[in-house]
Amino acid sequence: MNKHLQHDLVNMDDLLEKVKDQALTYLHTISSRLTSTTNVINGNLYLSEGGSGTMETLRRFNERFEPLIVSTSGPRFWGFVTGGSTPAAIVGDWLTTIYDQNSFSTKGHGDISAVIELETIQLLLELFELPNDFLGGFVTGATMSNFTCLAVARQWLGKESGRDFAKQGVSGSLNILAATPHSSAIKSLSLLGIGSSKVINIKTKAGNREALSVTDLENKIKELGGAPFILISSGGTVNTVDFDDFSTIKQLKEKYNFWWHIDAAFGGFAVCSKTHKHLVKDWEDADSITIDCHKWLNVPYESAVFFIKEKHSLLQTETFQNSNAPYLGNPLDNFSYLNFLPENSRRLKALPVWFSLNAYGKKGYQEIVDNCINLADQFGRFIEENIYFELLAPVRLNTVCFTLAGKENQDKINTFLALLNDTGKVFMTATIYNRQKGIRAAFVNWRTTADDIALVTEMMVEIMNKLK
């Protein structure tokens, strides 16, 4: 055995204790850690001939990288839509690494990790109040969830035209309808060979909305002359968390032949709130749904799920089956995730979710979601009432989209945001909404409190006073 491997094996207790102490220091000080940094890594590290051992490598990491790692999982990182790992999720993630299972089969391969995954999917269906006629699985993020759902939708679209796209390749023009799809859905269309520019754009509702106009949707459907199509609808848009009218889409699905996909990466968690669950009414009638767990579920990165109606399981197997790998067995003999999603090798991403759901239950997540909604409302009221800022859209759920008040201040937005983020106390992202420069603040972290809102809003006013 390599001498460094042998040494590390003998000293495993000390190594893990050292890392545990470092992890706890980070977690206990995450609220005061910088949310962004302008520092850069100096020099290059070259691969040594004999290695240095883990303890020395840890020291090197702490010297070069650790001080520059920012608190993206902390309470004031409001850029993108980024959650933070709950304590239970961290426990589950650590055990995922320790046990190091390849989660794909429920039997026949000496591993029960797929059983854990299926149980976790059942828990999620209960959390989201979805019926048991959905089959689900874990992938790395919303992009791969959208990809998985749309890959099966593509197979459905082919079968409706008498073609097997999984075997024969994509041919002909495919009909994809959407109003304000997330970039990951468009990326998926590119990866699937459908084409990122092939979307038939649906108008949005009148007024300050991002949700699709059902009237225009039906007009576009009629123009297709009965041809099948895929509808990508929004369960919470990125800028303003606007929701398409699922109840009306459900009615259209009774009249027309289409695959209904909902991208509800973080908006789907509205179902956890008694005051906002109406936003996802009738979403259970969709053919497929995307949910991103490393957002509002607050588990570590590389965790998302897809939900696809079980009635489409044959299409799903046709899309992803490992039919040319005899050593993996017949894909139709018993359930295996090898035949239901893109990856063959994948870690047990379900375990952090299983731990967190069991630890905090439905009520725990209701409290997390409602707290974030209340914080977004609080921040939105500040924006409305302060002379320096104005909302670009109503606060509908957990994201506040705003800008600087007055046309004369539009050229100061980038400067303002840079000064704010450079404080290291908070991080927000720039955006464009209705052809106007803006800023987004997304609230999804279980640690965030009203005190964080007070700290940030005070800094915002101070910066604007300096920019006058």
Disulfide bonds with the S-S distance in Angstrom:
none
